[in-house]
Amino acid sequence: MTSSSTPAPAASRPAARHAVVACGHGRRIGQLRQIHPNNTNTINNTRGGVDLAATTSRRDVRALSADRAPFRLIQHKEEAWWFYRYLSQVYDHVVNPGHWTVEMRTDALEPARLSVGDRIVKKVIDVGGGTGFSTTGIVEAGVDPTSITLVDQSPHQLAKAKVKPQLQGCTIMEGDAENLQFETNTFDRYVSCGSIEYWPDPQRGIAEAYRVVKPGALACVVGPVHPTHWLSRFMADAWMLFPKEEEYLDWFKRAGFISVKMHRIGPKWYRGCRKHGLIMGCSVTGIKPLSAEGPTPLDLGEMQEDRKEERQRESRLRTVARVVLGSIAGFYYFVLPIYMWLKNLVFPKAVSFAP
């Protein structure tokens, strides 16, 4: 592999500034010491052609946590590692057709502005890229593979990415989205698709995105959206993190990004239905200010979870139980696209499934 980005030595990396946000494991939520000023963020509903303005208020991170923390059995590095050890075998053939199609990928990456006119972005990091499906989309957008770094914590997912011919030349390496081993101001674009749902501390991950991109550069996070239907909400909360749209906007703002925007996506056969939530439901972008040369303005404390330390603390039986139960809850979301697909076949095309 041709290396396009050199990891920073541990001693030369800035100290991590993070706190635990609602991670569903009974931990207390860290107190933010500094909040970035408010700004107005735009949600773009491309399916309905409607532009909605959403202004989010400044709130303590504690307000982002529900009174009763969801189980989120696989929003944890240990459980996610084991979950993908087996799911990686069928990920591209089972998960993507129902939740993350090529058409959706193109739609989601368009706001990342990987090419502007004749100019192609030079240095891109794809965080949590797994089997390389999103990375392939970055290549198809015109970025040279030798300019792309793919990072994921799952060696089993990365093994699939390494054999894809489209990704030959990419730097493919294991890494932690909440603790990236790269110098500050390294990349021209940060992309993360379908990874945030497994981050124990989403604010930490987005703060890392802010740190590693250059001033004036753009970060793009694609992820799930929280359901409103009672059964779907129960299953989603038992499985992993399904953020609300306003949470994405708040996390980006607090990290220091400006011009924060949300672009809604979804399978076309859902016909705009979002009440069941979506594993890939939005593409959120933000720009690091030109005047910002360092890490996030947030001071979030020390990292609360490390996967190796967690393995030592957690009993294997408890880990297995969480993976099994979380997978059962997640299976609901493998059946749901089939239900929506059948519904799409039965109902007249003029009928919208959106509320």
Secondary structure, DSSP 8 states (H G I E B T S, - for coil): ---SS----TTTS----------SSS------S------EEEEEETTTTEEEEEE-----GGGGS-SS----TT-SHHHHHHHHHHHTTTIIIIIHHHH--HHHHHHHHGGG-SEETTEE-S-EEEET-TTTHHHHHHHHTT--GGGEEEEES-HHHHHHHHT-GGGTT-EEEE--TTS--S-TT-EEEEEEES-GGG-S-HHHHHHHHHHHEEEEEEEEEEEEE---SHHHHHHHHHHS----HHHHHHHHHHHT-EEEEEEE---GGGTT--TT-EEEEEEEEEE--TT--SS-S----S----HHHHHHHS-HHHHHHHHHHHHHHHHHHHHHHHHHHHHHHHS-TT-----
